Every structure is written in C-alpha cells, then in structure tokens.
Amino acid sequence: MRQQLLFPPDPDRGVLLFVADSAAQFLSHRLPVALAAQNAGFHVHVAAPQDYAAQQGMESYAITCHPCTLPESGRHLPAVLAALWRLRTLFRQLQPAVVHLVASGPVLYGGLVARMIPALVATITRADDILGDGFWARAVCRYVFAHPRLRAIFQNEDDRTLFLEGELLKPWQTKLVRGTGVNMQQFHPTPEPEEGDPIVLLASRLRWDKGVREFVFAARALRQWGVPVRFVLAGELDPGQPLAIESAQVREWQAEGLVEWWGQQTDMASTLSQAHIVCLPAWRTGLPKVLVEAAACARPIVATDVPGCREIVINGKNGYLVPPGDSRALSETLRHLLDHPGLRKDMARSTRQIAIREFSIGHIVDETLQVYDEISG
C-alpha cells in the first residue's frame, strides 16, 4: 500500500536519482531525505543492488527502484565496463535533473558517466574507501569532480580537509553534512536499567576494523579485574569482506563467557535502552549512525579518536575518546565509567543535547535539500 505524499510532485523539478551500494542501507539511512525531496517536487528513483524486501519498502513510498550492482574492485575490466554501461543507459533513460551518488563505488563509477547530468551530488562517506586505491582512484576523482555543477558532501571535517589539501576539490564544491540524521522522537532518553550487571554495547557489523578485537580484550580485562559487567555484540556477520569475523570466532568468545552476541537488531532504540555504555573502538569510520542514535538515547559513548567519532564525542563531556588500537586504554576507560554511575548520568544529559543540536533528522534533511537547490536552481 502506497504512502500518501504531503504534496504531489511537481514535474518541473524532474527526476532525482540516487545511486547507492545497498538498497537496505538506503532505506534505513536515507529515506527521510528521499521523502523530503519528493515533497519538494522531485520524482525519486534509486539504483542499487537487487534487494526485494528493501525494494518493496521503497516502492510503498512511490520511490522507483532500478537493480544495479557495481563491482567492489576496479581491477576487473569487463565488470567495470558492464557497470559503466548500465549506469550510462539508466542516465539516458531517466534523464535526471539531479544525480546523488552515495558512497565510494557509486561516486567512482557513476561519476565517470555523469558528465551529461545537469547537477551532480557525491556523498563521501569515508575518504579512505575512495582514495585507498591510490593513483587510479585519484585520477578518477579528478575527472568526476571536474563536473561543472557538482557538490561533494562530507560527513566529517577530516575527510573534507583531506580532499581539499589533495587539491581534488575546491572549497566551494564541498558541503559538510554530519551523517544521515536521527529521529529524536523515535530515539529518546530512557533511564539506565537498574537490574542486573551493567551492559557495554558494541553495535555494528562484525568486522575487525570495527574494533571488535579491542572490545573483547576489554571484556577479558574487566573480568580479570572483577568488574561486574556484560559485554554485548549486536550486529550481523559480514561474510566475504576481507576483515570479516568468522562465526566460529564469535562462538568461541561466547563459550569463554566474554561476550554475548545478540545478532542483527531491527529495533535499535530498544536495544540501546538496555545498554549503560555504548562503545565503538573502530579503526576508521565516516560518521557512525549508531553513535548518533546512542547520543539521542542519552547513553555515554566510548569510541576511538578517529574521524567520524570525533564529530559526535566531545572528550570528557558526553563520553571518552581513546587511541585506536589501544585495548588497555579502552579497558581502563570503560572501567572508569562503570565505576562512576553519577558521571554516566551527567554525560547522558550532555550527549542528548548534542544530538538534538547537531544531528536531528530535520536539520540533516534541510542541509541536503539546500544542496539540491543550490546546484539545480
């Protein structure tokens, strides 16, 4: 059953086409922007890998979906050429007024064939995802960013600075939009659970670069120190990825009594309400939505001092930042917070205020639509 739009689309605005690397993630992270664009008069289309459930969800909002899978690596030339041909054909078919490329694959592949598009938006979720391939990626970026009406959206200041200092973009081509936003009514403060041992929660895909090894080290250290606490992993396995953690390894940690594994969670607000501290010791990230959700739920955060996490955590005010890869520092910081419930309550008040001020969904949507207006007006 289709949802009722607030306003009928105005054909004069034309088609807004998103190119994304995951239909499910688009639905969970970017639907509010898509719906706001509809209400602003765009006909919204999404090109993403086939995902029947996510496609049904988007089509219920009158968003048209186009199956489109992009190769993970640019080293297999036939796959690259096939992807470029699919995107070029789709662009010619839809003749969009604006194309919004989300994440590294869509930016690189979509940008190569988007020169005929009147207005182009490129969201850089993580700089190292794009620049990690060295000279080839930089050469493609120079071509993509030479589009005459382009805006590059960054989620954190460190990534934007990297592109500016590398002379890949001009300052006027860039815009800082801090993540995808959070619904502050859905993610609201709840009191800490009073019964049972406190919970430290790491919610992410189970990959080494999310800091899972450091998290388990901290669990082992606090158990040795006699601190009553439960360490919980909430997230799905990520098979096929180079840094994916095997299920056998997770089961081994469970058998040792170090962590609980709750699997993928569909109600993150409820999951966060069960935690006392939210932890993300990632090696590198863009702007983790789970930390914004944790802030909205008034949970203190312990994360690594890396781009993305620094956008959310003000050290000592709403949580703590520890050096990446420093398991000992992570363990000691978590122990300090667990030993001081009053400090956690103070940080809970601060982190909710930061979330409302910086990361509310309305604020993020307005900033993104402003970008569309600037380049398509």
C-alpha positions as CSV (number, residue, x, y, z in Angstrom):
1,M,0.0,0.0,0.0
2,R,1.5,3.3,-1.1
3,Q,2.1,6.1,1.5
4,Q,0.3,9.4,0.8
5,L,2.7,12.2,-0.1
6,L,2.3,15.5,1.6
7,F,2.3,17.3,-1.7
8,P,2.0,16.0,-5.2
9,P,5.3,16.0,-7.1
10,D,5.9,19.0,-9.4
11,P,7.0,17.6,-12.8
12,D,9.1,20.8,-13.3
13,R,11.6,19.6,-10.7
14,G,12.3,16.4,-12.7
15,V,13.9,13.2,-11.6
16,L,16.3,12.8,-8.6
17,L,18.2,9.6,-9.0
18,F,20.2,8.1,-6.1
19,V,22.9,5.6,-6.9
20,A,23.7,3.5,-3.8
21,D,25.7,0.4,-2.9
22,S,23.0,-1.1,-0.7
23,A,19.2,-0.8,-1.1
24,A,18.6,-1.8,2.6
25,Q,21.1,0.8,3.9
26,F,19.5,3.4,1.7
27,L,16.1,2.6,3.1
28,S,17.3,2.7,6.7
29,H,19.6,5.8,6.4
30,R,18.4,8.0,3.6
31,L,14.6,7.5,3.3
32,P,13.8,10.9,5.1
33,V,15.9,12.8,2.5
34,A,14.2,10.9,-0.3
35,L,10.7,11.7,1.0
36,A,11.6,15.3,1.6
37,A,12.8,15.5,-2.0
38,Q,9.5,14.1,-3.1
39,N,7.7,16.8,-1.2
40,A,9.9,19.4,-2.7
41,G,8.8,18.3,-6.2
42,F,11.3,15.6,-7.3
43,H,10.4,12.2,-8.8
44,V,12.7,10.0,-6.7
45,H,14.4,6.9,-8.2
46,V,17.0,4.7,-6.6
47,A,19.6,2.5,-8.4
48,A,21.0,-0.2,-6.0
49,P,21.8,-3.9,-5.9
50,Q,18.7,-6.1,-6.0
51,D,17.0,-6.5,-2.6
52,Y,13.4,-7.5,-2.8
53,A,12.4,-6.5,0.8
54,A,14.1,-3.1,0.6
55,Q,12.6,-2.5,-2.9
56,Q,9.1,-3.2,-1.6
57,G,9.7,-0.8,1.2
58,M,10.8,2.0,-1.1
59,E,8.1,1.4,-3.6
60,S,5.5,1.7,-0.9
61,Y,6.6,5.4,-0.8
62,A,6.3,5.7,-4.6
63,I,10.1,5.5,-5.0
64,T,11.0,3.8,-8.2
65,C,13.8,1.2,-7.9
66,H,16.3,0.0,-10.5
67,P,18.5,-3.0,-9.9
68,C,22.2,-2.0,-10.3
69,T,25.2,-3.8,-8.9
70,L,28.6,-2.3,-9.0
71,P,31.9,-4.2,-8.8
72,E,33.7,-3.9,-5.4
73,S,37.0,-3.6,-7.2
74,G,38.1,-1.6,-10.3
75,R,40.6,-4.3,-11.2
76,H,38.3,-6.5,-13.3
77,L,37.9,-4.5,-16.5
78,P,34.9,-6.4,-18.0
79,A,32.9,-5.9,-14.8
80,V,33.8,-2.3,-14.7
81,L,32.8,-1.7,-18.3
82,A,29.5,-3.5,-17.8
83,A,28.7,-1.4,-14.7
84,L,29.5,1.8,-16.6
85,W,27.3,0.8,-19.5
86,R,24.4,0.0,-17.1
87,L,24.7,3.4,-15.4
88,R,25.1,5.3,-18.7
89,T,22.0,3.6,-20.1
90,L,20.0,4.4,-17.0
91,F,21.1,8.0,-17.0
92,R,20.0,8.3,-20.7
93,Q,16.7,6.6,-20.0
94,L,15.7,8.7,-16.9
95,Q,17.4,12.0,-17.9
96,P,17.5,13.0,-14.2
97,A,17.8,16.6,-13.2
98,V,20.0,15.6,-10.2
99,V,22.0,12.5,-9.6
100,H,23.1,11.8,-6.0
101,L,25.9,9.3,-5.7
102,V,26.2,7.7,-2.2
103,A,29.5,6.1,-1.1
104,S,32.7,5.2,-2.9
105,G,31.5,2.8,-5.6
106,P,28.7,4.9,-6.9
107,V,30.9,8.0,-6.7
108,L,33.6,6.5,-8.8
109,Y,31.5,4.5,-11.3
110,G,28.6,6.9,-11.5
111,G,30.8,9.9,-11.7
112,L,32.6,8.6,-14.8
113,V,29.4,8.6,-16.9
114,A,27.6,11.5,-15.3
115,R,29.0,14.4,-17.4
116,M,25.8,14.8,-19.2
117,I,23.8,15.1,-16.0
118,P,22.8,18.7,-15.2
119,A,23.6,18.5,-11.5
120,L,25.7,16.0,-9.5
121,V,26.0,15.3,-5.8
122,A,28.6,13.0,-4.4
123,T,28.5,11.8,-0.8
124,I,31.9,10.8,0.5
125,T,31.1,8.5,3.5
126,R,34.7,7.5,4.1
127,A,37.7,9.2,2.3
128,D,39.9,6.1,2.6
129,D,37.3,4.0,0.8
130,I,37.8,6.1,-2.3
131,L,41.5,7.1,-2.0
132,G,42.6,3.7,-0.9
133,D,43.2,2.5,-4.5
134,G,45.9,5.1,-5.0
135,F,46.7,6.7,-8.3
136,W,43.8,5.2,-10.2
137,A,41.2,6.4,-7.7
138,R,42.7,9.9,-7.6
139,A,42.7,10.2,-11.3
140,V,39.0,9.1,-11.5
141,C,38.2,11.6,-8.7
142,R,39.8,14.5,-10.6
143,Y,37.6,13.6,-13.6
144,V,34.4,13.2,-11.6
145,F,34.9,16.4,-9.6
146,A,35.5,18.4,-12.7
147,H,31.8,18.2,-13.4
148,P,30.6,21.8,-13.8
149,R,27.8,21.6,-11.3
150,L,28.9,19.3,-8.6
151,R,28.7,19.3,-4.8
152,A,30.7,16.9,-2.7
153,I,29.1,16.1,0.7
154,F,31.3,15.0,3.6
155,Q,30.3,13.6,6.9
156,N,33.3,14.8,8.9
157,E,35.7,17.6,8.6
158,D,38.8,15.4,8.5
159,D,37.7,13.8,5.2
160,R,36.9,17.1,3.7
161,T,40.3,18.5,4.6
162,L,42.0,15.5,3.1
163,F,40.3,16.2,-0.3
164,L,40.9,19.9,-0.2
165,E,44.6,19.5,0.8
166,G,45.0,16.9,-2.0
167,E,43.6,19.6,-4.5
168,L,40.9,17.2,-5.6
169,L,38.1,19.7,-4.8
170,K,37.7,23.4,-4.4
171,P,36.2,24.7,-1.1
172,W,33.1,26.0,-2.8
173,Q,32.4,22.5,-4.2
174,T,32.1,20.9,-0.7
175,K,29.5,20.8,2.0
176,L,29.7,19.3,5.5
177,V,26.5,17.3,6.4
178,R,27.0,15.3,9.6
179,G,25.7,11.9,8.7
180,T,22.1,10.9,7.8
181,G,20.4,12.2,11.0
182,V,18.3,10.6,13.7
183,N,14.6,10.9,14.6
184,M,14.7,12.4,18.1
185,Q,11.2,11.2,18.9
186,Q,12.0,7.6,18.0
187,F,15.4,7.6,19.7
188,H,14.6,9.2,23.1
189,P,16.2,9.1,26.6
190,T,15.3,6.2,28.9
191,P,16.7,5.5,32.4
192,E,19.6,3.1,32.8
193,P,18.3,-0.5,33.6
194,E,18.6,-0.9,37.3
195,E,18.5,-4.7,37.5
196,G,21.4,-7.0,36.6
197,D,25.0,-6.1,35.7
198,P,25.6,-3.1,33.5
199,I,25.9,-3.6,29.8
200,V,28.6,-2.3,27.4
201,L,27.2,-2.5,23.9
202,L,29.0,-2.6,20.6
203,A,26.5,-2.5,17.7
204,S,28.0,-2.9,14.2
205,R,28.7,-5.4,11.5
206,L,31.1,-8.0,12.9
207,R,34.4,-6.9,11.3
208,W,37.8,-6.5,12.8
209,D,38.1,-2.8,11.7
210,K,35.1,-2.0,14.0
211,G,37.3,-2.7,16.9
212,V,35.8,-6.0,17.9
213,R,39.2,-7.4,19.0
214,E,39.8,-4.5,21.3
215,F,36.3,-4.8,22.7
216,V,36.9,-8.5,23.5
217,F,40.2,-7.6,25.1
218,A,38.4,-5.1,27.3
219,A,35.8,-7.8,28.3
220,R,38.6,-10.2,29.3
221,A,40.5,-7.4,31.2
222,L,37.4,-6.3,33.2
223,R,36.5,-9.9,34.1
224,Q,40.1,-10.4,35.4
225,W,39.7,-7.2,37.4
226,G,36.5,-8.5,38.9
227,V,34.2,-5.8,37.5
228,P,30.6,-7.0,37.1
229,V,29.6,-6.2,33.5
230,R,28.2,-7.8,30.4
231,F,29.8,-7.1,27.0
232,V,27.3,-7.4,24.2
233,L,27.9,-7.5,20.4
234,A,24.8,-6.6,18.4
235,G,25.2,-7.0,14.6
236,E,25.3,-9.4,11.7
237,L,28.3,-11.2,10.3
238,D,29.8,-9.7,7.1
239,P,30.9,-12.7,5.1
240,G,33.0,-12.2,2.0
241,Q,34.7,-9.0,3.3
242,P,38.4,-9.1,3.9
243,L,38.1,-8.0,7.6
244,A,35.0,-10.1,8.4
245,I,35.0,-12.1,11.6
246,E,34.1,-15.8,11.3
247,S,31.1,-17.1,13.2
248,A,33.3,-19.7,14.8
249,Q,35.4,-17.0,16.4
250,V,32.3,-15.3,17.9
251,R,31.0,-18.7,19.2
252,E,34.4,-19.2,20.9
253,W,34.2,-15.9,22.7
254,Q,30.7,-16.8,23.8
255,A,31.8,-20.1,25.1
256,E,34.5,-18.4,27.0
257,G,31.9,-16.2,28.6
258,L,33.5,-13.0,27.3
259,V,30.7,-11.6,25.2
260,E,27.0,-12.1,24.3
261,W,26.1,-12.0,20.7
262,W,22.6,-10.7,20.1
263,G,22.7,-10.8,16.3
264,Q,21.3,-8.2,14.0
265,Q,18.8,-5.9,15.7
266,T,15.8,-4.3,14.0
267,D,14.7,-2.1,16.9
268,M,17.9,-0.1,17.7
269,A,16.1,2.3,20.1
270,S,15.0,-0.7,22.3
271,T,18.5,-2.3,22.0
272,L,20.2,0.9,23.1
273,S,17.8,1.4,26.0
274,Q,19.2,-1.9,27.5
275,A,22.8,-0.5,27.5
276,H,24.6,1.5,30.1
277,I,27.5,2.5,27.8
278,V,27.8,2.3,24.0
279,C,31.3,1.5,22.7
280,L,32.7,1.7,19.2
281,P,36.5,1.3,19.1
282,A,36.7,1.5,15.2
283,W,40.0,1.9,13.4
284,R,38.4,4.4,11.0
285,T,34.8,5.4,10.1
286,G,32.8,8.0,8.3
287,L,30.1,9.1,10.8
288,P,28.7,6.1,12.6
289,K,24.9,6.4,12.8
290,V,24.8,4.1,15.9
291,L,26.7,6.6,17.9
292,V,24.3,9.4,17.0
293,E,21.4,7.1,17.9
294,A,23.2,6.3,21.2
295,A,23.6,10.1,21.9
296,A,19.9,10.6,21.1
297,C,19.1,7.9,23.6
298,A,21.2,9.7,26.2
299,R,23.9,7.0,26.5
300,P,27.5,7.9,27.2
301,I,29.9,6.8,24.5
302,V,33.4,5.4,24.4
303,A,34.9,5.5,21.0
304,T,38.2,5.9,19.2
305,D,39.9,9.2,18.5
306,V,39.4,9.0,14.7
307,P,37.5,11.0,12.1
308,G,33.7,10.4,12.4
309,C,33.8,9.5,16.1
310,R,35.3,12.9,16.9
311,E,32.2,14.5,15.3
312,I,30.0,13.0,17.9
313,V,32.0,12.6,21.1
314,I,33.4,15.6,23.0
315,N,36.0,14.0,25.2
316,G,35.1,14.2,28.8
317,K,31.7,15.8,28.2
318,N,29.4,13.1,26.6
319,G,31.9,10.3,26.6
320,Y,35.6,9.5,26.0
321,L,37.9,9.1,23.1
322,V,40.7,6.6,23.3
323,P,43.6,5.9,20.8
324,P,42.7,3.5,18.0
325,G,44.0,0.0,18.7
326,D,44.8,0.7,22.3
327,S,43.0,-2.1,24.1
328,R,44.4,-1.2,27.5
329,A,43.2,2.4,27.3
330,L,39.8,1.2,26.2
331,S,39.6,-1.2,29.2
332,E,40.6,1.4,31.7
333,T,38.2,4.0,30.3
334,L,35.3,1.6,30.4
335,R,36.1,0.6,34.0
336,H,36.2,4.3,35.0
337,L,32.7,4.9,33.6
338,L,31.4,1.7,35.1
339,D,32.7,2.7,38.5
340,H,31.0,6.1,38.3
341,P,27.3,5.9,37.7
342,G,26.9,9.6,38.5
343,L,29.3,10.5,35.8
344,R,27.3,8.4,33.3
345,K,24.2,10.4,34.2
346,D,25.9,13.7,33.7
347,M,27.2,12.6,30.3
348,A,23.8,11.3,29.4
349,R,22.3,14.7,29.7
350,S,25.1,16.3,27.6
351,T,25.0,13.7,24.9
352,R,21.3,14.1,24.3
353,Q,21.7,17.9,23.9
354,I,24.5,17.4,21.4
355,A,22.4,15.0,19.4
356,I,19.4,17.4,19.2
357,R,21.7,20.4,18.3
358,E,23.8,18.7,15.7
359,F,22.2,15.5,14.4
360,S,18.4,15.8,14.3
361,I,16.9,14.4,11.1
362,G,15.2,17.7,10.2
363,H,18.5,19.5,10.3
364,I,20.2,17.0,8.1
365,V,17.3,16.9,5.6
366,D,17.3,20.6,5.3
367,E,21.0,20.8,4.6
368,T,20.8,18.1,1.9
369,L,17.9,19.7,0.2
370,Q,19.7,23.0,0.2
371,V,22.5,21.4,-1.8
372,Y,20.0,20.2,-4.4
373,D,18.5,23.7,-4.6
374,E,22.0,25.3,-5.0
375,I,23.0,23.2,-7.9
376,S,19.7,22.6,-9.7
377,G,18.1,26.0,-9.3
